[in-house]
Amino acid sequence: MRHDVRHALALLTSASLLAMCAACGPSSNADGSAATAAVNGKPAFSGPYAAEFKQEYEKAPNDLVRNILKDGTITQSEVQEVYDAYNKCLEPYGLQATWSVEQGESVGRFRGSMSDDEQLKIMDQCHAETGAGNISSLYATMHDNPDHIDQVALEREVYQCYVKYDLLPSPISENEYMSTLSTVGITDKSRFEANLKRQHEFFSEYMSTTFDGQPNPNYEYDQNSAKGQRFWACQQDPLHQ
């Protein structure tokens, strides 16, 4: 769910931005699905995320992604491997990315200059070529929701967790939160981007960078603070806070 610049922009199949995940530390393995015997030369997936694995495998842009998916699991090291390929694609444009299940994707520019639109176009292109965004998004989704609970219901639980612990920066109703800040279930790219940006700006006190990846002067609650920890815990596991 986070941008930092969190690139869920091109990943309209991802769960609520992506899943902005929690501060309690990532699992090294996201195991929401398991591959079984091959069928017609392709892996047959089972488990809560079988359909997602099948879909991502069939549209995988390269052998690296297919090899990651074929055993029905995604590990943290495999996410890093595909992000290494993503950074190789970004490097000629003076861009580099980092990703973690807690922070999502952050992209920084180390040389040259370009507009935000140009940068997003390059990011989209490199995600399409490498599959990094889809792999990380699926990993984060399984990490946050291993039992594949309905995403809309889960997002409403995230909101209720914010309310319970007084984490909302300003008052907002549940329905307004879902319609203007949540990215769950949105397939229109322009609306997805608009909600993602509003979400990042609304929760800016928890974000280390601005939406465009610059240092955030309004950053107040890092993951060492009680409020910051609770905020990200609500993101990852709202049902158990």
N, C-alpha and C positions, 0 to 999 in steps of 0.2 A: 504494500500500500504506500510505500514511501518512494520518493524520487531521489533526492539528494544528488545527482539527478537520477531518480529511479526510473528506469526506462520501461515501465510497464506500458508506455505509449503504444508500442507496436504489438503488444502482447494481449490482444483483446480476449484471449481465452484464459487469461490468468485469473486467479482469485483475487479478491479485493486487495488491490495493490498491496497489490501484491502485497496482500499480506504484509503489512509492515511488520512484522515479527517481534519477538520479545527479547528482553534483556537477560533471560535466564540461561542463555547459551544454547547453541545449536546442537542437534544430534548429528553425528558424523554420517548417518545413513538414513535416508528417507525411504521407508519400506512399506508403502501403501499398496503395493501390488507385487505379484510374483509371476515370473514366466514359467510356463509348463512346457510340454513337448511341442516341437515345431510342427506347423501345419503348412504344407506346400512350401517348405523352405523358410517360412516366417515364424517367429516365436508366437506362441499362443499365451496370452496374458490372463491372469486371474487376480481376484482380489478387488478391493474398493476402487482402485484406479485403473482397472484393466482397460476400460474404454479410452481413457486419456493416453495410456501407454500405446495402445494400438494406433490411435490417431496420430500421435507424435512420431511413432515409428514409420508410419506410411508416408508422412510428409517430410521426413527428415531430409535436410539439405545435403548431408554428407555422411561418409562412413563413420566418422567419429561419433556423431549423434546416434546413429543406429547401433553402434557397439555399446554405447552407454545405456541405451534403452533395452537392449535385447534380453538382459537378465531380469528385467522387471523391477530393478532398484536403481536409485541414483544416490551416489555418495557425495560427500562434500568435496572430496578430491576430484571427482569427475566434473563437478560444477566448476572448480578451478581450472581444470584442463580445458573445458570448452571456453572459459573466459580468457585463457591464454590465447586461444585462436581468435577470439573477438578483439583482443588488444593488438594482435598482429595486424588485423584488418584496420584498426583505428590509427595505428602508429603513423602511417604516411601523412595523415591529416593533422598531426600534432595533438591527438587526443589519447587518453588512457583511462581505463575504467577499473574500478574495484567493485566487488560484490560480496555481501555477507547476508546470511539469513536474518540478522538483526537490522541491518541498515539498508538492505536492498542494493541498488546500483548507484554508484557515484561516478560521474565522468568529469575529468579535469582536462584543461587545455594547457599543454606545456610549451607550445610554440605557435606562432601565427595568430591569426584572428579570423573570425567568421561570425555570421549572424546566428541567432538561436535556431532559426529555421534551417539554415545550412547544416548546423551541427546535428539537429534531429534527423535530417535526411541521411547524413552519413551513418548515424547510429542505427537507423532503420535498415539501411543497406547492409551494414555489418552484422546486425542481428539476423537478417534474412539469410546471409551467406553462411553464418556459423551455427545458428540455432542456439546461441548462448542464452538468449532471453527465455526461450521456451523451456529449456532444460532447467534453468534456475527458478523459473516460475513454478514449474511442476514440483521441483524439489521443495520449494518454500510452502506450496500448498499442502503437500503431503506432510511436511514437518508440522504445519500449523493445525491440520485437520486430517489426521491419519484415518479416521473412520468415514471420511467423505460426507460429513453432515451438510445438509442443504446450505449453500453459501449465503443466501439472503437471510435465512434464519440466524446463521452464525454471525453475520454482520450486525444484525439487530442486537445480538447478545454483546457484541463489542461495544456498541453504543450504550447499552444498559450498564456495562462495566465502567465506562467513563463516568456515567451519571452517579453510580454507586460510590465511586471514590473521588468525586468532585474534580475530574480531570479535564472537563471541557473548558477551553479558554474563555468562552462566552456562551450565553444560553442559546440553544438550538434544539428544536423538537426532533423526535426520532424520525418522523416522516421527512422533515426538511434535511436532516442529515443523510438519509437514504437517497433523496433525490438530487441533492446538490454536492455532496462530498463523497459518497460511496461510488466505487467503480464496478461493483459486483453486477454481473449480467449485462453490462453495457457493451454493445457491439459496434456502435457508431464511433469512429475514431475521434472526431472533433468533440463530441460530448464527453468521451472518455478522458481526453486531454484536459478539457475544461474542469471536470470534476477533480481530476488528479491535482491540477494546479491549485484549485480552491482548497482542497484537502490539505495540501502541503502548507499553504499560507495560513489556513485556520489553525493548524497545529504547529505553527512556526516555533513556538517556545520549546518544543521537543526536538527540533530539527537542527542539526549542526551546520547545514548549508541552506542557502535559498534554493528555490526551485531550479534556477539555472546553474547551480553548482558553486556559487560563491559563498564565502564565509558568512554566516548568518549573525548579524548584530543582535538579533532578538533571542538567540539561543539561551535558554535559561536552565532547563532540566536535562542534564546528561544522564547516562545510564548508571552513574554512581550515586545519583540522588534518589531518594525514596519515591518521589513523584515520577521521575523518569522511569524508574524500574517498574512501577505499577502501570504506567501508560503502556509500555511495551509488553508487559505481561497480559494486559487486557487484549492487546492485539493478537498475541499468540494463542492464548488459551482462556477466552472469556468465560467459559463454563465452569472454571475451577478457581476463580478469584474470590 
